[in-house]
Amino acid sequence: MNQTIETILNHKSVRSFKNIRLTESQIEQLVEASQAASTASYQQNYSIIGINDPIIKRKIAKCAGNQPFIEESGHLFIFCADLYRNKLMSEELNIDIEKTIQGVDATIVGAVDTSLAAQNMVIAAESMDLGVCYIGGVRDGIIEISELLELPNYVYPVFGLVVGYPSEENDKKPRIPFEGIYHENKYNLDKMHIIKQYNKDTNTYYSVRSGKSSDRSWAKTAISSLNRLPRTFIKDFLNKRGLSKH
Ligand SMILES: Cc1cc2nc3c(=O)[nH]c(=O)nc-3n(C[C@H](O)[C@H](O)[C@H](O)COP(=O)(O)O)c2cc1C
């Protein structure tokens, strides 16, 4: 196995950090790694906002589900889908792209570009012995955070990413086995037995994992998060920002 794959396979989210800030040069390297990701039609539909002001960081941590480790991390990046930059450029070129960027597909393209860039940062950070955790909780406070960061229309936060030196590491969470996730030539409906067995195995994982043993399983965790109230305000928020209108 080569070192890149080893880094990828060793991934685990980190939620406990040493009190060490990232250096400017680390931040630049991480952003450069993000930018090397593929991007739809070379559109580069994202912006990355680094938060080093402790007051802003605290406000975001509060809006993003009150997750205290956000404040403790070495750096907080807010990954935003950004169709505004291309809107400005279209005006320079006198081409009307409004109809396109106001569609749901453009919102998807923005989120995809943003996610690819973020995941490149994750791999780069982990290869530098840094730990990371995505912060989807940012979308709980999407309205307040967008105002706080002065995001213009056609820009929205997709998630945050905290990066820093781990002070504590979780065990690696087992994934669905290859046969459960990989289909050949068509979607195979007959995989539930693999998924059920995997769920049992994760129950064992949770009961023996180091530090905090609990009576959980993959499905209990995943489904309880899907059972929360949906963020119904997001559609209206995106519409007001000029996005996802049709
Ligand atoms: C888009 C996205 C949003 C996430 N949001 C949060 C979050 O707000 N808080 C948190 O503690 N973990 C968050 N996570 C981390 C997941 O909980 C974690 O990736 C998952 O449990 C698998 O664990 P692992 O990353 O250690 O393998 C998020 C992950 C993703 C991809």
The ligand as an SDF file (V2000), in Angstrom:
LIG
                    3D

 31 33  0  0  0  0  0  0  0  0999 V2000
  -20.4500   17.1710    5.6950 C   0  0  0  0  0  0  0  0  0  0  0  0
  -20.0580   16.6780    7.0650 C   0  0  0  0  0  0  0  0  0  0  0  0
  -20.4900   17.3560    8.1840 C   0  0  0  0  0  0  0  0  0  0  0  0
  -20.0920   16.9440    9.4670 C   0  0  0  0  0  0  0  0  0  0  0  0
  -20.4690   17.6840   10.5450 N   0  0  0  0  0  0  0  0  0  0  0  0
  -20.0080   17.3550   11.7710 C   0  0  0  0  0  0  0  0  0  0  0  0
  -20.3060   18.1860   12.8900 C   0  0  0  0  0  0  0  0  0  0  0  0
  -20.9770   19.2310   12.7950 O   0  0  0  0  0  0  0  0  0  0  0  0
  -19.8070   17.8070   14.1000 N   0  0  0  0  0  0  0  0  0  0  0  0
  -19.0440   16.6870   14.2700 C   0  0  0  0  0  0  0  0  0  0  0  0
  -18.6230   16.4250   15.3880 O   0  0  0  0  0  0  0  0  0  0  0  0
  -18.7390   15.8900   13.2170 N   0  0  0  0  0  0  0  0  0  0  0  0
  -19.1950   16.1960   11.9780 C   0  0  0  0  0  0  0  0  0  0  0  0
  -18.8600   15.4320   10.8860 N   0  0  0  0  0  0  0  0  0  0  0  0
  -17.9900   14.2720   11.0610 C   0  0  0  0  0  0  0  0  0  0  0  0
  -18.7540   12.9640   10.9510 C   0  0  0  0  0  0  0  0  0  0  0  0
  -19.5220   12.7820   12.1100 O   0  0  0  0  0  0  0  0  0  0  0  0
  -17.7440   11.8150   10.7750 C   0  0  0  0  0  0  0  0  0  0  0  0
  -17.0480   12.0060    9.5580 O   0  0  0  0  0  0  0  0  0  0  0  0
  -18.4370   10.4530   10.7640 C   0  0  0  0  0  0  0  0  0  0  0  0
  -18.9950   10.1600   12.0210 O   0  0  0  0  0  0  0  0  0  0  0  0
  -17.4440    9.3460   10.4230 C   0  0  0  0  0  0  0  0  0  0  0  0
  -16.3960    9.3410   11.3740 O   0  0  0  0  0  0  0  0  0  0  0  0
  -14.8770    9.5130   10.9350 P   0  0  0  0  0  0  0  0  0  0  0  0
  -14.7550   10.7910   10.1590 O   0  0  0  0  0  0  0  0  0  0  0  0
  -14.0910    9.5550   12.2130 O   0  0  0  0  0  0  0  0  0  0  0  0
  -14.5300    8.3180   10.0990 O   0  0  0  0  0  0  0  0  0  0  0  0
  -19.2690   15.7970    9.6180 C   0  0  0  0  0  0  0  0  0  0  0  0
  -18.8440   15.1200    8.4750 C   0  0  0  0  0  0  0  0  0  0  0  0
  -19.2180   15.5550    7.2170 C   0  0  0  0  0  0  0  0  0  0  0  0
  -18.7120   14.8150    6.0040 C   0  0  0  0  0  0  0  0  0  0  0  0
  1  2  1  0
  2  3  1  0
  2 30  2  0
  3  4  2  0
  4  5  1  0
  4 28  1  0
  5  6  2  0
  6  7  1  0
  6 13  1  0
  7  8  2  0
  7  9  1  0
  9 10  1  0
 10 11  2  0
 10 12  1  0
 12 13  2  0
 13 14  1  0
 14 15  1  0
 14 28  1  0
 15 16  1  0
 16 17  1  0
 16 18  1  0
 18 19  1  0
 18 20  1  0
 20 21  1  0
 20 22  1  0
 22 23  1  0
 23 24  1  0
 24 25  2  0
 24 26  1  0
 24 27  1  0
 28 29  2  0
 29 30  1  0
 30 31  1  0
M  END
$$$$
